[in-house]
Every structure is written in structure tokens, then in C-alpha cells.
Amino acid sequence: MRFSTKAIRLGQQPDPHNGSIVVPVYQSVNFKFQEVGTIPEFEYSRTGNPTRTAFEQCLASLEEADYGLAFGSGMAAIDALLSILRPGDHVVSSEHIYGGTFRLFEKVYRPRGIEFTYVETTRTEAFAQAMRPNTKIVWIETPANPLLQLVDVRAVAEIAHAGGAVLAADNTFASPYFQRPLTQGADIIAHSTTKFISGHSDVIGGAVVTHNKELYEAVKFYQNNAGAIPGPWDCWLSLRGLKTLAVRMRQHAANAQAVAEFLQDHPQVEETIYPGLPTHPQHDLAKRQMDGFGAVVTFRLKGGLEQVRSFVKPLQIFLFAESLGGVESLVSHPTTMSHAPLTPEERAKSGITDGTIRLSVGIEDIEDLLEDLDRALAH
Ligand SMILES: *Cc1c(COP(=O)(O)O)cnc(C)c1O
């Protein structure tokens, strides 16, 4: 089966009892044992639930993975992945990662005796230089938030493996439709399914997928013990989202490309960042390791906060909100939102200026999106 067919059918056989086409919401805590001494496939819904299993199997297949685990949020998934670490272990991470992941590394795992080294996202050699004998995980997020730097997955996978570490990738921004890091050497993937996978801004969720049985069993063990599972309704919604992932991503990317090209030519815009633009410094790498360039477009408005304020105010279609990956277009301002906890110096170091604006381009009619941006930029 190919991508869209798998998204619609895999793990979703008609219900054996009555032929229901759609996997039901198994809103049940426990499942009946047949007789003494037999263990049923499902016994207790923290350990496993049929609606969750359908979602996990489907998502795993889209990432070319053998195993999937769904979680109550992207952060719960990342935490469960990190549970393979022991005090004294070391992690090499690209420096441009989701803020919540950075906070989890620094405020939760560092005090527990895990060491972290951050390296320049785009410099492959920097990963090699940071490796130590106790490096257990190399962590990457590509494309990164919000400046869309890329990590060369194949090259960094070789470095990780040469050092006896596993390569873990946060694949939230690209989604498996545009990038499947396991096929390029990564060992394990984390997702915030809150974003493109669910796709409709109505459910928080996460997932870990892998083709490595040992890693799967370790993360599954932690999940069953720590219990950060999603409920059956959330799994059902996420599975429904998954069915249209391919068509949504195609439209997201077509709209994002048009928005990027429009912004690039606009006199009020200083710089437009999108991996699909030939001006993106890693456009060739993006073409090599991705099947499409995604939905996030970042640009720098000429001027500062004042100009950002007067740009955001007149927007009618783009909603001023955090997050990304839903069908509706969103605009966010890293300086005052996602990256507000950083000092101005830290922000400057990561390349986030006051005029930096991040768009999550939705799947509305492109003419409406361009008119909205044009009107806002005229203010
Ligand atoms: C949103 C996000 C997360 C965290 O996911 P939640 O579902 O909000 O817990 C992790 N990584 C990336 C890249 C994200 O965009």
C-alpha cells in the first residue's frame, strides 16, 4: 500500500462484530478475559486500547516504522523517548529546537544528571565534534522552529551511529508526508500530533515511532509505568486527521510556496525564509531529503515592533495565535510569544529579531490569503 491508502486503511479493518467501517471509540477501561490463564489482546486501557492501537499502527506505517506509541501530548512523547537515558548519559542536540523540548532538557533532565551539548543546527561537523563516549542520543528537529534551518539527516545519522548513539528526530514540522527520517538513518521519531497529523487544531497529542524493537520496548515500558496516554476519543480524532494528511499537506505546501513567493517580492519585507525558495541556504538539501517544503513560512518585516503591530491588526483570515499545522492560517510573533522567555541577547543569537513573523499557512483559498497579507502589509 502507498501513503494515502495506508493513511485511510492501515490498522483500520472493519469491526469484526458488526462491520463498522470506521474504527469505533473504544471508551472502555477494561476488557473481559475469556477464561482463567488466558491473556487477551487488550486488558486495561493504560496498557493498550483498540482505538489507540489503530492510530499507532497507521501512523507507524506512514513513517515506515514497525512500532508506534501514542501519547497525551507531544511533550509526553518526547519525555518517554528520553526515558532511555540514565544519569551520566550525554545528549548532543541541534540548538534550534522547540522551546518546550529545550526546557525539558534543561529544567527536568539536566538536574537528574543528564548532560546536554547544543550544536549549530546546519553544521554537520559540529555534531561530530560534540560527540563523547557517553553520548546516548543525538537529537534533531528539521526543519527547525521558527527559522527553518535544516539538519542533514543522513550525515548526522552516520555520526550518531559511529559514536554508538541513536539518532532521534522530531518530525513535527514536515510530517511523514514530506519527510521520513527513519528511511534516512534516524532510529526513533517523536511527533507532536497536535500539529499536522491531527491537523484541525482540536486535539493535543504526541507519538513515538521506531523500527527498533529494543527502543520500542523501552519506551512502551515507560509509557505503561508513567501512564501519559491519550484517551480513546483523542486517538479517534487523530486517526481521522491522519486520513486526509496527504491532501492537506499538498495544499498547505502549495499555499505556503505562493505566500513565500509573494512575500519575497514585497517592498515591506526584508527577508523571506522558506525551504522551497531557491534563496533558502539549504534549498538543495531540502530537495534531497524532503518530498515537499511544508506549511511554515517565516519572514522579517522592515522595522520593529510598531510595524509588527500594524501588520497583525488588520489581518482577517490569518489568526494571531500560537501553534501550527491546522487547516486555518495562523500568524505568530516569536519575540513576544514562543520566544518571549529568552533574553533579547539569546533571541538575537538565535536570529530572532523583533520584526520576525512566523506564518502557519492553512488550506484556505490562496487568493484570500494573499489579499489578507497584501492588505495588512499596506498598513
Ligand atoms: C508543538 C511541538 C511540540 C510539543 O507538542 P505538544 O503536543 O504541544 O506537547 C514538540 N515539538 C515541536 C516541533 C512542536 O511544534
The ligand as a Gaussian input file, in Angstrom:
#p B3LYP/6-31G(d) Opt

LIG

0 1
 C        4.202000      21.668000      19.451000
 C        5.509000      20.994000      19.350000
 C        5.956000      20.115000      20.351000
 C        5.174000      19.876000      21.638000
 O        3.985000      19.218000      21.390000
 P        2.663000      19.335000      22.331000
 O        1.689000      18.484000      21.600000
 O        2.295000      20.783000      22.389000
 O        3.029000      18.804000      23.670000
 C        7.176000      19.477000      20.162000
 N        7.915000      19.698000      19.059000
 C        7.519000      20.548000      18.088000
 C        8.387000      20.743000      16.896000
 C        6.315000      21.222000      18.196000
 O        5.928000      22.067000      17.225000

